[in-house]
Amino acid sequence: MSGSGVTRAEYCVLACAEAWRGDGEILASAMATVSVLGARLARLTFAPDLLLTDGEALLMGDVPAMGSGSRLTEGWLPYRQHLAMVATGKRHVMMGASQIDRHGNQNISCIGDWERPTRQLLGMRGAPANTLNNPTSYWIPRHSAKVFVERVDLVCGVGYDRAAAAGPSASRFHELRRVVSDLGAFDFSTPDRGMRLRSLHPGVTVDQVAGATGFALAVPDEVPYTREPTDEELRLIRTVLDPRNLRDREVRA
């Protein structure tokens, strides 16, 4: 917890929310507690036009607390229509990553050699299509050199280097917006599209991030801290969106 009383998890929620700033009327898809809270916080504050789903087939007209069902249905979003939104770029997804490298290549399929992996994970899922067709961000709750690696064992989500090498058909709509971890926020605003340290969560140092990263990060001369939440944002996180404090189960600091 920072000197202001804001927890690390709450900074992470805020950093995830900021990934959707300025997106307008687009589907915000998130897949973990903190990233879902981020999308819902953005919807309730600076991004009111975001579309949210119940995780199945409905667009929600309200913004319920984590673990509670929606009471207002805004629309019907069957799987085939969801896929059409992905293909037309009308979604910004925040996925997870078992491994991610400096150019944003992501692995959620296996650890070790593909022909005989030491760990079998989710599989490719929709990661290739997500990264080539709509804005993509990542939420990683445990920042370590085992996750932030020099080279992923298998490419699922496509990074900037591979998208560029594949040509315009892959790079035309490719955009990796943000990576958020329990240590800070990152982007790819560098000449070679390598990962850059965008902000540190209060209480974290540059050396701590560098030591937990398996490749050389781009680090500006002055790295800002993740911004402080407003009183209203804190109220929404603590009393409206996550009164059961599920966020602290995902982020421990």
C-alpha angles and dihedrals in degrees: 000000000000125000088261091059094250113135125227089247091056092052088051091052090051093048090051091049091053090061089072096047111129096010096121120193101000134124111264108208118188129171110194137050099261096041092048089051089050093054092047093047090051090051092052095047129019101359107049094157095063116120117227130193133206089235092259124054109317134090108222121229092193134045109238129192119265109280094020126104126242117258097194124056115204099180150338117264111179119186095262091053091046089055090050089055090052092050093050096047096246094131137070110203127195107203132178127243132214086190132008130177134208093273093048100258105155133204125200097148112074145337117234130012113350093229092054111011123189090217129027113210135175099307128232094307111167096323098113094050092041094056096044098045111032141023111284132196132175134225115199115179096191113048110201141139088255089064102031096056138170091237129008117232092230130008114234104148110042119240129211096264095053094042090053092047091051092056137231095323089065101031101042096089098015114129128158102193107181146346116209124188135168088268103047150310126284139189139177100245095137132109093255094036092247119154116277130197103244101176141348121229108240111273094030124105132211090242090054091053093045091050091053094049123084096210138042110279122207104246121189119224089251118032115195125217121248105271122263116256117245120246089255093051090051091049091051093048095046104036107020110029104027112013089152090059094232089156092075090059089062098041121041119180 
